[in-house]
Every structure is written in C-alpha cells, then in structure tokens.
Amino acid sequence: MENAVKQADQGEPPVAQHEGGKPDAALEAAAAKSHHDHPARIVVVGGGVAGLEVATALGKLGSDCIESVTLVDSDSAHVWKPMLHTIAAGTRDLAQQQTTYLAQATDAHFAYQPGEMCGLDREAHEILLAPIHAPDGRELVPGRRLPYDKLVIAVGSGANDFGTPGVHEHCFMIDSRRKADAFNQEIRLRMVSCMASGEQLQVAIVGGGATGVELAAELVQLAECATAYGVLGEAAKFRIVLIEAGSRLLPSFPEEISEATRLRLQALGVSVVVGGRVKRATQEGFELGNGELIPASLRVWAAGVKAPEFLTRLDLQTTRSNQLVVNDEMQTSDPDIYALGDCASYTLPGQEAPLPPTAQVAHQQARYLIETLPHVLERPGAKPVGFAYRDFGALVSLAQYDAYGSLGKFGLFNGGVIRGRLAMLSHIMLYRSHQARLYGFWRGGLLWLIDLMNSRLRPSIRLD
C-alpha cells in the first residue's frame, strides 16, 4: 500500500469542518493530538460485517504502530446480517452460524468489551459505555469510559418505522441476532398454539426490500418442512402477506427482477400487496392508508433503514436517518473518528444519493480502512487515496426455491441479470467469503463442509 498513501501538500492533516464549513479549533487541536508518539489504541464500536472484519484484520496485523485493538458490542456474538431472516424463520441453526466475540478476539488478538456506546468525550478521546443490566434489572457492570486514539464506529442500522403508530408495540423486527431469534421462538410457539386451536396462523411482513422478500420465502420453506414432519398438521400451513408501500418489490433492483420475484412469491402462496402504505399497526394487523385492514396475528416490520439515534448526540455531522457523514477517507467531522457500513453516509463524487446500506458497501469500506489506517498511523500527516467503490451488483435469495442477481456495471459486465443455481451459488459465496475473512481460508472451508454435512444429518428446520 506504499502507493496508496501520498503526502499532503503542506504536510498537515486535513482540517475538520462542521456542516457550516468553518474549521473547528477543538477539532484542529484533536487532529494535532492524534500525531502521538506512542502506538495507537484503536477502538471499534459495533461487531457487524464492517466492525468485526476491521477488528479481526487489525488485531492479526501486529503492527508496531498499533498498541491495541478493542471491539465493543452490546451483544455477545455476530451473525452475518443478510442471514438474519434465515435465523428468524428457523431454517438455519443460530448456534452454528454465529461468531462469538470472545472466541474471535482470542483467535485474532484483539480485545472484546461488552457494552453499548451511549456517548463520546472527544476532548478526552474517550467513549462512554452504558451500564449493563441483568434481565431482572440488576446492574451488573456500571457505566465506563474507554480511551481511544482512533475510533471506528460501525454500529449498523435498524428498521425505520417512519413514525408509524403501533409499530414498536405490536411488531417484531429482525435487524439483530437477538431480535431474529426472538421472532423464531415466537413463531414456533404460535404454530403449536394453532395446532391446538385449529386456527390458521397469519403472518404479515411490511417491507418489500430484500429482507422482507427473503423472509417471506424462508417462511414458506418453514411451513413446508414443518408440514413434512407431520406433527403440526394443518397448523403449519399458515398465511403469509407481504406489504410494500412502493409500486413494486425490490425497488433497488432492475424491474425485471422485481416482477420475477413477485410472480415467484405468489406462486409459492405468498399474498403480495404493492402500493400499500401502512397507516398504523394494531393487535389485529396492519391498517392501510385506504382504510383496508390486513389481518395478522404475527406482524413483522422490515421496512426502511435508520442508524441508532445516539449518533445524533455525538456532536458530529449526521443525516436525517441518523447516519454519520464521512469523507472519502471514511472520516467523520472529527479526523480521529471513522464511520463504516450502515451507520455511515458517503456520497461518491458526481452522485446525488449516498451509497446504499448493504453488506457489500460495508465490506468494501472495511477493506479500505484495513489497508489505509496502518499507513496513516505510520506516517502522520500523510493523506491516503480516497475510497473507491465498485458496484458488483446485488443478489436476492428466495430460500431453496430460486435466486436472482443483478450484475455490476464494470468491465465485461454491464448490469446483466442472473437467476437460478448460478445466483444461488453467488449468494452462498458472499457468505463463505465473509467467513474466510474472519477465520481464514482453511477454517472457513471446514465450516462450509460442516454446514453441508449438518444439512443432511440434522432437521431442516429448528424443532427444539
């Protein structure tokens, strides 16, 4: 990466600016302070795709310019976010697919601190961690402060309720490992209840993006597998409704894929409602803007994307979706603080819209920081070449039934479309590549082999 770093014209670090464009004296002082003589303490907040890859790579690096790498996350384990819908449906084993932070920290030589970031002291270069409480309310760990020289914020995002009444009271969300597991436990209980009562389980999903579409397909697979086991009988044949406010499913995909996905889901028995803006969520279901009620005893909200609200209280520039605005070096308005993945907003030169909150973007931003940050620490005042994004397209998987993909617009590819087995294999390879980056090539390959063996030896759905 020697060629990836070039000296700034004046040999000085970039001057941070607030949204108004005027330099901040405190930030200039912070930038000067970052030119420390001792190796840097790097703190990574958030153990998602970007955060865990950065902590793993920098922890294994063993550079003289890095004193320590610490990962902070409120959860105890990581699950690749595009797989959460399979955990929610129970078509994948959570224990087998998760990466425990403590074990990964030991293998990759970084430290893990459980906790949730709630504030930031930029002058002292410390993050504030909220107290940790037991389920019964006992305080297990008091609030703490954790010092840093370079801070990487990669806290991801969650579903956006857009202020819709009743969503938080009556809906499940599956945007984290714990929430996906909670939904799976609930749907299995509901299926048992319906078996006893003879009623039909009605599931409604709001959001026709990749998460909602893939969850609907996985629930179809869950129903078919449960029926095959015979215990639940007719209770396993539940009704699934997918509601999208826009004019078509998968609005970020080519229209050809959107239409093919709609037809395939309908062929699988999913009721698809497009142009259905949800007015409110109730105990009975979803009320649409036209007054129609979509009945549902189990309701899932998978629409929209929004970064955690606490980011707006850090005195850093944010967007309306709470994302931290970053430059082409992934720096926020504070040069010692970086943001990656879903919680970061970066707009490519010449573009109007920021990059989408996808695992592909998070991985490329993580790879950029992994390659450039050590060189920045070794050569204070050097300015790295800015982040360059390559659009490799997008994939959507309909469980075991089908898959579709749009190819990126570069090289020999110019936005073509793939489907079927090739798209399924491409979707699988994305996950296996992520595992290889965390565990290494050989261990990642062994995990893939174990998954293949378990798919033939263990039940196809979660039955415990």
Secondary structure as GFF3:
##gff-version 3
##sequence-region A 1 464
A	DSSP	three_ten_helix	2	4	.	.	.	ID=ss1
A	DSSP	beta_strand	5	7	.	.	.	ID=ss2
A	DSSP	alpha_helix	25	33	.	.	.	ID=ss3
A	DSSP	beta_strand	40	45	.	.	.	ID=ss4
A	DSSP	alpha_helix	49	61	.	.	.	ID=ss5
A	DSSP	beta_strand	66	73	.	.	.	ID=ss6
A	DSSP	beta_strand	77	78	.	.	.	ID=ss7
A	DSSP	three_ten_helix	81	83	.	.	.	ID=ss8
A	DSSP	alpha_helix	84	89	.	.	.	ID=ss9
A	DSSP	alpha_helix	94	97	.	.	.	ID=ss10
A	DSSP	beta_strand	99	100	.	.	.	ID=ss11
A	DSSP	alpha_helix	101	108	.	.	.	ID=ss12
A	DSSP	beta_strand	111	114	.	.	.	ID=ss13
A	DSSP	beta_strand	117	121	.	.	.	ID=ss14
A	DSSP	beta_strand	126	129	.	.	.	ID=ss15
A	DSSP	beta_strand	132	133	.	.	.	ID=ss16
A	DSSP	beta_strand	139	141	.	.	.	ID=ss17
A	DSSP	beta_strand	144	147	.	.	.	ID=ss18
A	DSSP	beta_strand	150	153	.	.	.	ID=ss19
A	DSSP	alpha_helix	167	170	.	.	.	ID=ss20
A	DSSP	alpha_helix	177	197	.	.	.	ID=ss21
A	DSSP	beta_strand	202	206	.	.	.	ID=ss22
A	DSSP	alpha_helix	210	229	.	.	.	ID=ss23
A	DSSP	three_ten_helix	233	236	.	.	.	ID=ss24
A	DSSP	beta_strand	239	244	.	.	.	ID=ss25
A	DSSP	alpha_helix	255	267	.	.	.	ID=ss26
A	DSSP	beta_strand	271	274	.	.	.	ID=ss27
A	DSSP	beta_strand	278	281	.	.	.	ID=ss28
A	DSSP	beta_strand	285	288	.	.	.	ID=ss29
A	DSSP	beta_strand	293	295	.	.	.	ID=ss30
A	DSSP	beta_strand	298	301	.	.	.	ID=ss31
A	DSSP	three_ten_helix	309	313	.	.	.	ID=ss32
A	DSSP	beta_strand	324	325	.	.	.	ID=ss33
A	DSSP	beta_strand	337	339	.	.	.	ID=ss34
A	DSSP	three_ten_helix	341	343	.	.	.	ID=ss35
A	DSSP	beta_strand	344	345	.	.	.	ID=ss36
A	DSSP	alpha_helix	359	378	.	.	.	ID=ss37
A	DSSP	beta_strand	382	384	.	.	.	ID=ss38
A	DSSP	beta_strand	393	398	.	.	.	ID=ss39
A	DSSP	beta_strand	402	407	.	.	.	ID=ss40
A	DSSP	beta_strand	409	410	.	.	.	ID=ss41
A	DSSP	beta_strand	413	414	.	.	.	ID=ss42
A	DSSP	beta_strand	417	419	.	.	.	ID=ss43
A	DSSP	alpha_helix	421	439	.	.	.	ID=ss44
A	DSSP	alpha_helix	441	457	.	.	.	ID=ss45
###
